[in-house]
Amino acid sequence: MTRIVTRNKEILAKPELTNAFQDDFYGYNDDRLPEMYKSAAFNGFEVGWKPNM
C-alpha cells in the first residue's frame, strides 16, 4: 500500500504526468486508499497478494 501511495504522490508532483492521468486521479485521496482496501477485503476480494516480478 505504501508503494502505491508513494507512486501516486510522484505522479501528482509532475504536471506532465498529472495531465496524462487526470481522469484516473479525479477525486483521489491518499487517506481513502486503505479504506477502499479494507472494504474490498470485507466484500470477499483476495487480500495480501503480491505481483510476480
C-alpha positions in Angstrom: 0.0 0.0 0.0 2.9 2.4 0.9 4.5 1.9 -2.5 1.2 2.7 -4.3 0.7 5.9 -2.3 4.3 6.9 -2.9 4.0 6.3 -6.7 0.7 8.3 -6.8 2.4 11.2 -5.0 5.2 11.2 -7.5 2.7 11.2 -10.4 0.8 14.1 -8.8 4.0 16.1 -8.3 4.8 16.1 -12.1 2.4 18.3 -14.1 3.2 16.4 -17.3 2.1 13.2 -15.7 -0.9 14.7 -13.9 -2.3 15.8 -17.2 -1.9 12.4 -18.7 -3.6 10.7 -15.7 -6.1 13.4 -14.9 -9.2 11.3 -15.3 -7.6 8.4 -13.3 -6.9 10.7 -10.3 -10.2 12.5 -10.3 -11.3 12.6 -6.6 -8.1 10.7 -5.5 -7.2 10.9 -1.8 -4.4 9.0 -0.1 -6.4 8.6 3.0 -9.2 6.7 1.2 -6.9 4.1 -0.3 -6.6 2.0 2.9 -10.3 2.3 3.5 -11.1 1.1 0.0 -8.7 -1.9 0.5 -10.5 -2.8 3.8 -13.8 -2.6 2.0 -12.7 -4.8 -0.8 -11.4 -7.4 1.7 -14.7 -7.2 3.6 -16.6 -7.9 0.4 -14.6 -11.0 -0.4 -11.8 -9.8 -2.6 -8.5 -11.6 -2.1 -6.0 -9.7 0.1 -2.3 -10.0 0.8 -1.3 -10.9 -2.7 1.9 -9.6 -4.3 2.6 -9.3 -8.0 5.1 -11.7 -9.6 8.3 -9.9 -10.5 
